[in-house]
């Protein structure tokens, strides 16, 4: 298992186990007078990377679906060693 700071800076490769990074979004609209913010993850749980390009990765999720995510939104939990 990788340490917390190392997880953010590792680039995901094929067969790595990843999780979604927490992000903060500001709610849009003119009625947002209190500057409300929402924390969210791109996906819940863990997934396995099945394909990688320069800026995107295909992740196999626990509900047996594959989705395309930005590499910057993923945190490597377990690194696969060849």
PDB file of N, CA, C and O in Angstrom:
ATOM      1  N   UNK A   1       0.826  -1.168   0.000  1.00  0.00           N
ATOM      2  CA  UNK A   1       0.000   0.000   0.000  1.00  0.00           C
ATOM      3  C   UNK A   1       0.879   1.243   0.000  1.00  0.00           C
ATOM      4  O   UNK A   1       1.908   1.279   0.675  1.00  0.00           O
ATOM      5  N   UNK A   2       0.483   2.247  -0.744  1.00  0.00           N
ATOM      6  CA  UNK A   2       1.262   3.467  -0.845  1.00  0.00           C
ATOM      7  C   UNK A   2       0.877   4.447   0.257  1.00  0.00           C
ATOM      8  O   UNK A   2      -0.225   4.384   0.801  1.00  0.00           O
ATOM      9  N   UNK A   3       1.797   5.350   0.580  1.00  0.00           N
ATOM     10  CA  UNK A   3       1.502   6.382   1.557  1.00  0.00           C
ATOM     11  C   UNK A   3       0.645   7.459   0.919  1.00  0.00           C
ATOM     12  O   UNK A   3       0.592   7.572  -0.306  1.00  0.00           O
ATOM     13  N   UNK A   4      -0.018   8.243   1.734  1.00  0.00           N
ATOM     14  CA  UNK A   4      -1.006   9.191   1.250  1.00  0.00           C
ATOM     15  C   UNK A   4      -0.446  10.197   0.244  1.00  0.00           C
ATOM     16  O   UNK A   4      -1.065  10.404  -0.800  1.00  0.00           O
ATOM     17  N   UNK A   5       0.676  10.817   0.509  1.00  0.00           N
ATOM     18  CA  UNK A   5       1.223  11.811  -0.420  1.00  0.00           C
ATOM     19  C   UNK A   5       1.720  11.171  -1.700  1.00  0.00           C
ATOM     20  O   UNK A   5       1.640  11.772  -2.770  1.00  0.00           O
ATOM     21  N   UNK A   6       2.233   9.955  -1.597  1.00  0.00           N
ATOM     22  CA  UNK A   6       2.706   9.252  -2.779  1.00  0.00           C
ATOM     23  C   UNK A   6       1.550   8.853  -3.691  1.00  0.00           C
ATOM     24  O   UNK A   6       1.726   8.772  -4.907  1.00  0.00           O
ATOM     25  N   UNK A   7       0.381   8.604  -3.128  1.00  0.00           N
ATOM     26  CA  UNK A   7      -0.770   8.182  -3.915  1.00  0.00           C
ATOM     27  C   UNK A   7      -1.194   9.253  -4.906  1.00  0.00           C
ATOM     28  O   UNK A   7      -1.613   8.929  -6.018  1.00  0.00           O
ATOM     29  N   UNK A   8      -1.096  10.509  -4.532  1.00  0.00           N
ATOM     30  CA  UNK A   8      -1.574  11.599  -5.376  1.00  0.00           C
ATOM     31  C   UNK A   8      -0.655  11.804  -6.571  1.00  0.00           C
ATOM     32  O   UNK A   8      -1.124  12.163  -7.651  1.00  0.00           O
ATOM     33  N   UNK A   9       0.633  11.584  -6.401  1.00  0.00           N
ATOM     34  CA  UNK A   9       1.595  11.902  -7.451  1.00  0.00           C
ATOM     35  C   UNK A   9       1.925  10.733  -8.370  1.00  0.00           C
ATOM     36  O   UNK A   9       2.646  10.918  -9.351  1.00  0.00           O
ATOM     37  N   UNK A  10       1.424   9.544  -8.086  1.00  0.00           N
ATOM     38  CA  UNK A  10       1.700   8.380  -8.919  1.00  0.00           C
ATOM     39  C   UNK A  10       0.741   8.379 -10.105  1.00  0.00           C
ATOM     40  O   UNK A  10      -0.467   8.544  -9.938  1.00  0.00           O
ATOM     41  N   UNK A  11       1.291   8.192 -11.302  1.00  0.00           N
ATOM     42  CA  UNK A  11       0.448   8.116 -12.486  1.00  0.00           C
ATOM     43  C   UNK A  11      -0.102   6.701 -12.612  1.00  0.00           C
ATOM     44  O   UNK A  11       0.653   5.734 -12.511  1.00  0.00           O
ATOM     45  N   UNK A  12      -1.399   6.568 -12.829  1.00  0.00           N
ATOM     46  CA  UNK A  12      -1.987   5.230 -12.911  1.00  0.00           C
ATOM     47  C   UNK A  12      -1.604   4.526 -14.212  1.00  0.00           C
ATOM     48  O   UNK A  12      -1.573   5.137 -15.280  1.00  0.00           O
ATOM     49  N   UNK A  13      -1.318   3.246 -14.101  1.00  0.00           N
ATOM     50  CA  UNK A  13      -1.030   2.389 -15.246  1.00  0.00           C
ATOM     51  C   UNK A  13      -2.051   1.272 -15.291  1.00  0.00           C
ATOM     52  O   UNK A  13      -2.937   1.191 -14.440  1.00  0.00           O
ATOM     53  N   UNK A  14      -1.920   0.408 -16.293  1.00  0.00           N
ATOM     54  CA  UNK A  14      -2.841  -0.697 -16.468  1.00  0.00           C
ATOM     55  C   UNK A  14      -2.744  -1.661 -15.284  1.00  0.00           C
ATOM     56  O   UNK A  14      -1.649  -1.919 -14.785  1.00  0.00           O
ATOM     57  N   UNK A  15      -3.865  -2.184 -14.843  1.00  0.00           N
ATOM     58  CA  UNK A  15      -4.008  -3.166 -13.745  1.00  0.00           C
ATOM     59  C   UNK A  15      -3.801  -2.570 -12.354  1.00  0.00           C
ATOM     60  O   UNK A  15      -3.723  -3.331 -11.390  1.00  0.00           O
ATOM     61  N   UNK A  16      -3.710  -1.261 -12.203  1.00  0.00           N
ATOM     62  CA  UNK A  16      -3.621  -0.636 -10.877  1.00  0.00           C
ATOM     63  C   UNK A  16      -5.017  -0.534 -10.268  1.00  0.00           C
ATOM     64  O   UNK A  16      -6.013  -0.434 -10.985  1.00  0.00           O
ATOM     65  N   UNK A  17      -5.075  -0.560  -8.943  1.00  0.00           N
ATOM     66  CA  UNK A  17      -6.334  -0.360  -8.221  1.00  0.00           C
ATOM     67  C   UNK A  17      -6.396   1.110  -7.816  1.00  0.00           C
ATOM     68  O   UNK A  17      -5.455   1.632  -7.217  1.00  0.00           O
ATOM     69  N   UNK A  18      -7.509   1.781  -8.143  1.00  0.00           N
ATOM     70  CA  UNK A  18      -7.636   3.219  -7.900  1.00  0.00           C
ATOM     71  C   UNK A  18      -8.941   3.528  -7.175  1.00  0.00           C
ATOM     72  O   UNK A  18      -9.857   2.708  -7.111  1.00  0.00           O
ATOM     73  N   UNK A  19      -8.990   4.735  -6.636  1.00  0.00           N
ATOM     74  CA  UNK A  19     -10.229   5.273  -6.069  1.00  0.00           C
ATOM     75  C   UNK A  19     -10.384   6.692  -6.573  1.00  0.00           C
ATOM     76  O   UNK A  19      -9.441   7.266  -7.117  1.00  0.00           O
ATOM     77  N   UNK A  20     -11.571   7.265  -6.398  1.00  0.00           N
ATOM     78  CA  UNK A  20     -11.827   8.623  -6.852  1.00  0.00           C
ATOM     79  C   UNK A  20     -11.302   9.659  -5.880  1.00  0.00           C
ATOM     80  O   UNK A  20     -11.326   9.455  -4.666  1.00  0.00           O
ATOM     81  N   UNK A  21     -10.827  10.771  -6.419  1.00  0.00           N
ATOM     82  CA  UNK A  21     -10.317  11.855  -5.597  1.00  0.00           C
ATOM     83  C   UNK A  21     -11.484  12.739  -5.146  1.00  0.00           C
ATOM     84  O   UNK A  21     -12.398  13.006  -5.926  1.00  0.00           O
ATOM     85  N   UNK A  22     -11.452  13.190  -3.896  1.00  0.00           N
ATOM     86  CA  UNK A  22     -12.480  14.111  -3.412  1.00  0.00           C
ATOM     87  C   UNK A  22     -12.291  15.470  -4.062  1.00  0.00           C
ATOM     88  O   UNK A  22     -11.175  15.985  -4.130  1.00  0.00           O
ATOM     89  N   UNK A  23     -13.376  16.045  -4.537  1.00  0.00           N
ATOM     90  CA  UNK A  23     -13.336  17.356  -5.165  1.00  0.00           C
ATOM     91  C   UNK A  23     -14.396  18.243  -4.542  1.00  0.00           C
ATOM     92  O   UNK A  23     -15.380  17.755  -3.987  1.00  0.00           O
ATOM     93  N   UNK A  24     -14.192  19.541  -4.634  1.00  0.00           N
ATOM     94  CA  UNK A  24     -15.147  20.512  -4.108  1.00  0.00           C
ATOM     95  C   UNK A  24     -15.689  21.328  -5.268  1.00  0.00           C
ATOM     96  O   UNK A  24     -14.924  21.903  -6.042  1.00  0.00           O
ATOM     97  N   UNK A  25     -17.011  21.378  -5.387  1.00  0.00           N
ATOM     98  CA  UNK A  25     -17.661  22.164  -6.432  1.00  0.00           C
ATOM     99  C   UNK A  25     -18.522  23.237  -5.776  1.00  0.00           C
ATOM    100  O   UNK A  25     -19.168  22.999  -4.756  1.00  0.00           O
ATOM    101  N   UNK A  26     -18.517  24.409  -6.374  1.00  0.00           N
ATOM    102  CA  UNK A  26     -19.384  25.492  -5.920  1.00  0.00           C
ATOM    103  C   UNK A  26     -20.695  25.363  -6.669  1.00  0.00           C
ATOM    104  O   UNK A  26     -20.691  25.182  -7.887  1.00  0.00           O
ATOM    105  N   UNK A  27     -21.818  25.451  -5.971  1.00  0.00           N
ATOM    106  CA  UNK A  27     -23.118  25.336  -6.615  1.00  0.00           C
ATOM    107  C   UNK A  27     -23.361  26.535  -7.518  1.00  0.00           C
ATOM    108  O   UNK A  27     -23.211  27.674  -7.076  1.00  0.00           O
ATOM    109  N   UNK A  28     -23.729  26.306  -8.764  1.00  0.00           N
ATOM    110  CA  UNK A  28     -23.966  27.411  -9.681  1.00  0.00           C
ATOM    111  C   UNK A  28     -25.320  28.073  -9.424  1.00  0.00           C
ATOM    112  O   UNK A  28     -26.198  27.489  -8.789  1.00  0.00           O
ATOM    113  N   UNK A  29     -25.474  29.286  -9.923  1.00  0.00           N
ATOM    114  CA  UNK A  29     -26.762  29.974  -9.853  1.00  0.00           C
ATOM    115  C   UNK A  29     -26.675  31.297  -9.127  1.00  0.00           C
ATOM    116  O   UNK A  29     -25.755  31.531  -8.343  1.00  0.00           O
ATOM    117  N   UNK A  30     -27.626  32.150  -9.390  1.00  0.00           N
ATOM    118  CA  UNK A  30     -27.647  33.476  -8.777  1.00  0.00           C
ATOM    119  C   UNK A  30     -28.219  33.440  -7.369  1.00  0.00           C
ATOM    120  O   UNK A  30     -27.996  34.370  -6.594  1.00  0.00           O
ATOM    121  N   UNK A  31     -28.948  32.392  -7.021  1.00  0.00           N
ATOM    122  CA  UNK A  31     -29.550  32.308  -5.690  1.00  0.00           C
ATOM    123  C   UNK A  31     -28.580  31.717  -4.664  1.00  0.00           C
ATOM    124  O   UNK A  31     -28.957  31.539  -3.506  1.00  0.00           O
ATOM    125  N   UNK A  32     -27.362  31.415  -5.055  1.00  0.00           N
ATOM    126  CA  UNK A  32     -26.370  30.859  -4.139  1.00  0.00           C
ATOM    127  C   UNK A  32     -25.698  31.996  -3.377  1.00  0.00           C
ATOM    128  O   UNK A  32     -24.528  32.305  -3.604  1.00  0.00           O
ATOM    129  N   UNK A  33     -26.444  32.606  -2.480  1.00  0.00           N
ATOM    130  CA  UNK A  33     -25.937  33.767  -1.758  1.00  0.00           C
ATOM    131  C   UNK A  33     -25.016  33.384  -0.602  1.00  0.00           C
ATOM    132  O   UNK A  33     -24.333  34.250  -0.054  1.00  0.00           O
ATOM    133  N   UNK A  34     -24.982  32.121  -0.224  1.00  0.00           N
ATOM    134  CA  UNK A  34     -24.158  31.697   0.899  1.00  0.00           C
ATOM    135  C   UNK A  34     -22.902  30.968   0.454  1.00  0.00           C
ATOM    136  O   UNK A  34     -22.206  30.381   1.282  1.00  0.00           O
ATOM    137  N   UNK A  35     -22.595  30.994  -0.852  1.00  0.00           N
ATOM    138  CA  UNK A  35     -21.420  30.323  -1.414  1.00  0.00           C
ATOM    139  C   UNK A  35     -21.344  28.866  -0.975  1.00  0.00           C
ATOM    140  O   UNK A  35     -20.329  28.417  -0.443  1.00  0.00           O
ATOM    141  N   UNK A  36     -22.422  28.142  -1.203  1.00  0.00           N
ATOM    142  CA  UNK A  36     -22.475  26.734  -0.805  1.00  0.00           C
ATOM    143  C   UNK A  36     -21.554  25.901  -1.680  1.00  0.00           C
ATOM    144  O   UNK A  36     -21.439  26.132  -2.883  1.00  0.00           O
ATOM    145  N   UNK A  37     -20.894  24.921  -1.053  1.00  0.00           N
ATOM    146  CA  UNK A  37     -19.990  24.030  -1.767  1.00  0.00           C
ATOM    147  C   UNK A  37     -20.392  22.586  -1.489  1.00  0.00           C
ATOM    148  O   UNK A  37     -20.943  22.266  -0.436  1.00  0.00           O
ATOM    149  N   UNK A  38     -20.105  21.726  -2.458  1.00  0.00           N
ATOM    150  CA  UNK A  38     -20.447  20.315  -2.340  1.00  0.00           C
ATOM    151  C   UNK A  38     -19.189  19.489  -2.553  1.00  0.00           C
ATOM    152  O   UNK A  38     -18.449  19.707  -3.512  1.00  0.00           O
ATOM    153  N   UNK A  39     -18.949  18.534  -1.649  1.00  0.00           N
ATOM    154  CA  UNK A  39     -17.852  17.584  -1.827  1.00  0.00           C
ATOM    155  C   UNK A  39     -18.390  16.366  -2.556  1.00  0.00           C
ATOM    156  O   UNK A  39     -19.474  15.879  -2.235  1.00  0.00           O
ATOM    157  N   UNK A  40     -17.634  15.864  -3.546  1.00  0.00           N
ATOM    158  CA  UNK A  40     -18.066  14.673  -4.253  1.00  0.00           C
ATOM    159  C   UNK A  40     -16.855  13.903  -4.769  1.00  0.00           C
ATOM    160  O   UNK A  40     -15.748  14.435  -4.859  1.00  0.00           O
ATOM    161  N   UNK A  41     -17.093  12.638  -5.105  1.00  0.00           N
ATOM    162  CA  UNK A  41     -16.093  11.790  -5.741  1.00  0.00           C
ATOM    163  C   UNK A  41     -16.630  11.396  -7.111  1.00  0.00           C
ATOM    164  O   UNK A  41     -17.842  11.337  -7.321  1.00  0.00           O
ATOM    165  N   UNK A  42     -15.727  11.130  -8.029  1.00  0.00           N
ATOM    166  CA  UNK A  42     -16.153  10.742  -9.370  1.00  0.00           C
ATOM    167  C   UNK A  42     -16.849   9.387  -9.331  1.00  0.00           C
ATOM    168  O   UNK A  42     -17.786   9.146 -10.092  1.00  0.00           O
ATOM    169  N   UNK A  43     -16.390   8.494  -8.440  1.00  0.00           N
ATOM    170  CA  UNK A  43     -17.062   7.218  -8.208  1.00  0.00           C
ATOM    171  C   UNK A  43     -16.750   6.755  -6.794  1.00  0.00           C
ATOM    172  O   UNK A  43     -15.718   7.110  -6.224  1.00  0.00           O
ATOM    173  N   UNK A  44     -17.653   5.960  -6.237  1.00  0.00           N
ATOM    174  CA  UNK A  44     -17.475   5.438  -4.879  1.00  0.00           C
ATOM    175  C   UNK A  44     -16.790   4.077  -4.937  1.00  0.00           C
ATOM    176  O   UNK A  44     -16.991   3.321  -5.888  1.00  0.00           O
ATOM    177  N   UNK A  45     -16.002   3.769  -3.950  1.00  0.00           N
ATOM    178  CA  UNK A  45     -15.334   2.480  -3.881  1.00  0.00           C
ATOM    179  C   UNK A  45     -14.030   2.473  -4.650  1.00  0.00           C
ATOM    180  O   UNK A  45     -13.379   3.504  -4.822  1.00  0.00           O
ATOM    181  N   UNK A  46     -13.660   1.272  -5.113  1.00  0.00           N
ATOM    182  CA  UNK A  46     -12.395   1.087  -5.814  1.00  0.00           C
ATOM    183  C   UNK A  46     -12.658   0.517  -7.198  1.00  0.00           C
ATOM    184  O   UNK A  46     -13.695  -0.097  -7.446  1.00  0.00           O
ATOM    185  N   UNK A  47     -11.705   0.730  -8.092  1.00  0.00           N
ATOM    186  CA  UNK A  47     -11.819   0.194  -9.437  1.00  0.00           C
ATOM    187  C   UNK A  47     -10.461  -0.213  -9.966  1.00  0.00           C
ATOM    188  O   UNK A  47      -9.424   0.168  -9.424  1.00  0.00           O
ATOM    189  N   UNK A  48     -10.486  -0.997 -11.039  1.00  0.00           N
ATOM    190  CA  UNK A  48      -9.247  -1.464 -11.655  1.00  0.00           C
ATOM    191  C   UNK A  48      -9.106  -0.837 -13.036  1.00  0.00           C
ATOM    192  O   UNK A  48     -10.064  -0.800 -13.809  1.00  0.00           O
ATOM    193  N   UNK A  49      -7.914  -0.346 -13.341  1.00  0.00           N
ATOM    194  CA  UNK A  49      -7.689   0.301 -14.630  1.00  0.00           C
ATOM    195  C   UNK A  49      -7.472  -0.763 -15.698  1.00  0.00           C
ATOM    196  O   UNK A  49      -6.630  -1.649 -15.547  1.00  0.00           O
ATOM    197  N   UNK A  50      -8.247  -0.662 -16.784  1.00  0.00           N
ATOM    198  CA  UNK A  50      -8.118  -1.624 -17.873  1.00  0.00           C
ATOM    199  C   UNK A  50      -7.439  -1.028 -19.101  1.00  0.00           C
ATOM    200  O   UNK A  50      -6.941  -1.770 -19.948  1.00  0.00           O
ATOM    201  N   UNK A  51      -7.411   0.286 -19.210  1.00  0.00           N
ATOM    202  CA  UNK A  51      -6.758   0.923 -20.342  1.00  0.00           C
ATOM    203  C   UNK A  51      -6.331   2.338 -19.986  1.00  0.00           C
ATOM    204  O   UNK A  51      -6.992   3.007 -19.191  1.00  0.00           O
ATOM    205  N   UNK A  52      -5.217   2.803 -20.577  1.00  0.00           N
ATOM    206  CA  UNK A  52      -4.663   4.113 -20.240  1.00  0.00           C
ATOM    207  C   UNK A  52      -4.243   4.836 -21.511  1.00  0.00           C
ATOM    208  O   UNK A  52      -3.692   4.224 -22.427  1.00  0.00           O
ATOM    209  N   UNK A  53      -4.505   6.144 -21.566  1.00  0.00           N
ATOM    210  CA  UNK A  53      -3.966   6.995 -22.623  1.00  0.00           C
ATOM    211  C   UNK A  53      -3.191   8.128 -21.953  1.00  0.00           C
ATOM    212  O   UNK A  53      -2.856   8.028 -20.772  1.00  0.00           O
ATOM    213  N   UNK A  54      -2.902   9.202 -22.685  1.00  0.00           N
ATOM    214  CA  UNK A  54      -2.112  10.295 -22.112  1.00  0.00           C
ATOM    215  C   UNK A  54      -2.824  10.999 -20.961  1.00  0.00           C
ATOM    216  O   UNK A  54      -2.189  11.329 -19.960  1.00  0.00           O
ATOM    217  N   UNK A  55      -4.124  11.233 -21.082  1.00  0.00           N
ATOM    218  CA  UNK A  55      -4.815  11.987 -20.042  1.00  0.00           C
ATOM    219  C   UNK A  55      -6.061  11.298 -19.490  1.00  0.00           C
ATOM    220  O   UNK A  55      -6.680  11.808 -18.556  1.00  0.00           O
ATOM    221  N   UNK A  56      -6.440  10.151 -20.048  1.00  0.00           N
ATOM    222  CA  UNK A  56      -7.634   9.444 -19.591  1.00  0.00           C
ATOM    223  C   UNK A  56      -7.315   7.989 -19.273  1.00  0.00           C
ATOM    224  O   UNK A  56      -6.327   7.435 -19.753  1.00  0.00           O
ATOM    225  N   UNK A  57      -8.181   7.374 -18.443  1.00  0.00           N
ATOM    226  CA  UNK A  57      -8.030   5.962 -18.094  1.00  0.00           C
ATOM    227  C   UNK A  57      -9.411   5.318 -18.039  1.00  0.00           C
ATOM    228  O   UNK A  57     -10.371   5.930 -17.570  1.00  0.00           O
ATOM    229  N   UNK A  58      -9.503   4.087 -18.519  1.00  0.00           N
ATOM    230  CA  UNK A  58     -10.731   3.309 -18.436  1.00  0.00           C
ATOM    231  C   UNK A  58     -10.685   2.510 -17.141  1.00  0.00           C
ATOM    232  O   UNK A  58      -9.728   1.779 -16.885  1.00  0.00           O
ATOM    233  N   UNK A  59     -11.733   2.655 -16.322  1.00  0.00           N
ATOM    234  CA  UNK A  59     -11.768   2.013 -15.009  1.00  0.00           C
ATOM    235  C   UNK A  59     -12.906   1.000 -14.981  1.00  0.00           C
ATOM    236  O   UNK A  59     -14.042   1.315 -15.334  1.00  0.00           O
ATOM    237  N   UNK A  60     -12.586  -0.222 -14.557  1.00  0.00           N
ATOM    238  CA  UNK A  60     -13.585  -1.275 -14.366  1.00  0.00           C
ATOM    239  C   UNK A  60     -14.108  -1.149 -12.941  1.00  0.00           C
ATOM    240  O   UNK A  60     -13.361  -1.345 -11.982  1.00  0.00           O
ATOM    241  N   UNK A  61     -15.387  -0.821 -12.801  1.00  0.00           N
ATOM    242  CA  UNK A  61     -15.998  -0.537 -11.500  1.00  0.00           C
ATOM    243  C   UNK A  61     -16.638  -1.790 -10.895  1.00  0.00           C
ATOM    244  O   UNK A  61     -16.874  -2.766 -11.606  1.00  0.00           O
ATOM    245  N   UNK A  62     -16.920  -1.771  -9.582  1.00  0.00           N
ATOM    246  CA  UNK A  62     -17.509  -2.939  -8.917  1.00  0.00           C
ATOM    247  C   UNK A  62     -18.878  -3.351  -9.454  1.00  0.00           C
ATOM    248  O   UNK A  62     -19.258  -4.513  -9.310  1.00  0.00           O
ATOM    249  N   UNK A  63     -19.619  -2.447 -10.061  1.00  0.00           N
ATOM    250  CA  UNK A  63     -20.934  -2.817 -10.596  1.00  0.00           C
ATOM    251  C   UNK A  63     -20.833  -3.340 -12.030  1.00  0.00           C
ATOM    252  O   UNK A  63     -21.812  -3.314 -12.776  1.00  0.00           O
ATOM    253  N   UNK A  64     -19.646  -3.815 -12.408  1.00  0.00           N
ATOM    254  CA  UNK A  64     -19.366  -4.459 -13.689  1.00  0.00           C
ATOM    255  C   UNK A  64     -19.567  -3.544 -14.888  1.00  0.00           C
ATOM    256  O   UNK A  64     -20.011  -3.985 -15.948  1.00  0.00           O
ATOM    257  N   UNK A  65     -19.240  -2.278 -14.718  1.00  0.00           N
ATOM    258  CA  UNK A  65     -19.266  -1.337 -15.832  1.00  0.00           C
ATOM    259  C   UNK A  65     -17.873  -0.762 -16.023  1.00  0.00           C
ATOM    260  O   UNK A  65     -17.049  -0.783 -15.108  1.00  0.00           O
ATOM    261  N   UNK A  66     -17.622  -0.256 -17.204  1.00  0.00           N
ATOM    262  CA  UNK A  66     -16.361   0.421 -17.494  1.00  0.00           C
ATOM    263  C   UNK A  66     -16.672   1.854 -17.848  1.00  0.00           C
ATOM    264  O   UNK A  66     -17.566   2.130 -18.648  1.00  0.00           O
ATOM    265  N   UNK A  67     -15.920   2.776 -17.241  1.00  0.00           N
ATOM    266  CA  UNK A  67     -16.117   4.194 -17.500  1.00  0.00           C
ATOM    267  C   UNK A  67     -14.777   4.865 -17.740  1.00  0.00           C
ATOM    268  O   UNK A  67     -13.733   4.386 -17.296  1.00  0.00           O
ATOM    269  N   UNK A  68     -14.828   5.966 -18.440  1.00  0.00           N
ATOM    270  CA  UNK A  68     -13.640   6.725 -18.775  1.00  0.00           C
ATOM    271  C   UNK A  68     -13.524   7.911 -17.824  1.00  0.00           C
ATOM    272  O   UNK A  68     -14.465   8.695 -17.695  1.00  0.00           O
ATOM    273  N   UNK A  69     -12.376   8.051 -17.155  1.00  0.00           N
ATOM    274  CA  UNK A  69     -12.132   9.134 -16.206  1.00  0.00           C
ATOM    275  C   UNK A  69     -10.821   9.827 -16.542  1.00  0.00           C
ATOM    276  O   UNK A  69      -9.946   9.240 -17.179  1.00  0.00           O
ATOM    277  N   UNK A  70     -10.688  11.078 -16.110  1.00  0.00           N
ATOM    278  CA  UNK A  70      -9.413  11.775 -16.228  1.00  0.00           C
ATOM    279  C   UNK A  70      -8.421  11.160 -15.252  1.00  0.00           C
ATOM    280  O   UNK A  70      -8.797  10.749 -14.154  1.00  0.00           O
ATOM    281  N   UNK A  71      -7.161  11.097 -15.651  1.00  0.00           N
ATOM    282  CA  UNK A  71      -6.135  10.550 -14.763  1.00  0.00           C
ATOM    283  C   UNK A  71      -5.959  11.415 -13.520  1.00  0.00           C
ATOM    284  O   UNK A  71      -5.618  10.907 -12.452  1.00  0.00           O
ATOM    285  N   UNK A  72      -6.187  12.710 -13.653  1.00  0.00           N
ATOM    286  CA  UNK A  72      -6.007  13.615 -12.516  1.00  0.00           C
ATOM    287  C   UNK A  72      -7.081  13.419 -11.445  1.00  0.00           C
ATOM    288  O   UNK A  72      -6.902  13.873 -10.314  1.00  0.00           O
ATOM    289  N   UNK A  73      -8.200  12.748 -11.777  1.00  0.00           N
ATOM    290  CA  UNK A  73      -9.272  12.501 -10.812  1.00  0.00           C
ATOM    291  C   UNK A  73      -9.118  11.174 -10.082  1.00  0.00           C
ATOM    292  O   UNK A  73      -9.973  10.811  -9.275  1.00  0.00           O
ATOM    293  N   UNK A  74      -8.029  10.439 -10.358  1.00  0.00           N
ATOM    294  CA  UNK A  74      -7.833   9.121  -9.768  1.00  0.00           C
ATOM    295  C   UNK A  74      -6.643   9.110  -8.815  1.00  0.00           C
ATOM    296  O   UNK A  74      -5.645   9.795  -9.043  1.00  0.00           O
ATOM    297  N   UNK A  75      -6.758   8.329  -7.747  1.00  0.00           N
ATOM    298  CA  UNK A  75      -5.665   8.144  -6.792  1.00  0.00           C
ATOM    299  C   UNK A  75      -5.318   6.664  -6.771  1.00  0.00           C
ATOM    300  O   UNK A  75      -6.192   5.821  -6.572  1.00  0.00           O
ATOM    301  N   UNK A  76      -4.049   6.348  -6.975  1.00  0.00           N
ATOM    302  CA  UNK A  76      -3.605   4.952  -6.998  1.00  0.00           C
ATOM    303  C   UNK A  76      -3.519   4.427  -5.565  1.00  0.00           C
ATOM    304  O   UNK A  76      -2.840   5.008  -4.718  1.00  0.00           O
ATOM    305  N   UNK A  77      -4.212   3.331  -5.309  1.00  0.00           N
ATOM    306  CA  UNK A  77      -4.194   2.717  -3.986  1.00  0.00           C
ATOM    307  C   UNK A  77      -3.190   1.567  -3.946  1.00  0.00           C
ATOM    308  O   UNK A  77      -2.375   1.467  -3.029  1.00  0.00           O
ATOM    309  N   UNK A  78      -3.265   0.698  -4.963  1.00  0.00           N
ATOM    310  CA  UNK A  78      -2.336  -0.434  -5.058  1.00  0.00           C
ATOM    311  C   UNK A  78      -1.716  -0.414  -6.442  1.00  0.00           C
ATOM    312  O   UNK A  78      -2.419  -0.393  -7.453  1.00  0.00           O
ATOM    313  N   UNK A  79      -0.401  -0.420  -6.475  1.00  0.00           N
ATOM    314  CA  UNK A  79       0.354  -0.383  -7.724  1.00  0.00           C
ATOM    315  C   UNK A  79       0.683  -1.791  -8.165  1.00  0.00           C
ATOM    316  O   UNK A  79       1.175  -2.590  -7.368  1.00  0.00           O
ATOM    317  N   UNK A  80       0.417  -2.113  -9.435  1.00  0.00           N
ATOM    318  CA  UNK A  80       0.718  -3.429  -9.981  1.00  0.00           C
ATOM    319  C   UNK A  80       2.170  -3.446 -10.448  1.00  0.00           C
ATOM    320  O   UNK A  80       2.594  -2.576 -11.209  1.00  0.00           O
ATOM    321  N   UNK A  81       2.919  -4.427  -9.996  1.00  0.00           N
ATOM    322  CA  UNK A  81       4.322  -4.553 -10.388  1.00  0.00           C
ATOM    323  C   UNK A  81       4.458  -5.709 -11.364  1.00  0.00           C
ATOM    324  O   UNK A  81       3.943  -6.800 -11.120  1.00  0.00           O
ATOM    325  N   UNK A  82       5.140  -5.472 -12.447  1.00  0.00           N
ATOM    326  CA  UNK A  82       5.336  -6.513 -13.466  1.00  0.00           C
ATOM    327  C   UNK A  82       6.562  -7.318 -13.166  1.00  0.00           C
ATOM    328  O   UNK A  82       6.892  -8.241 -13.911  1.00  0.00           O
TER     329      UNK A  82
END
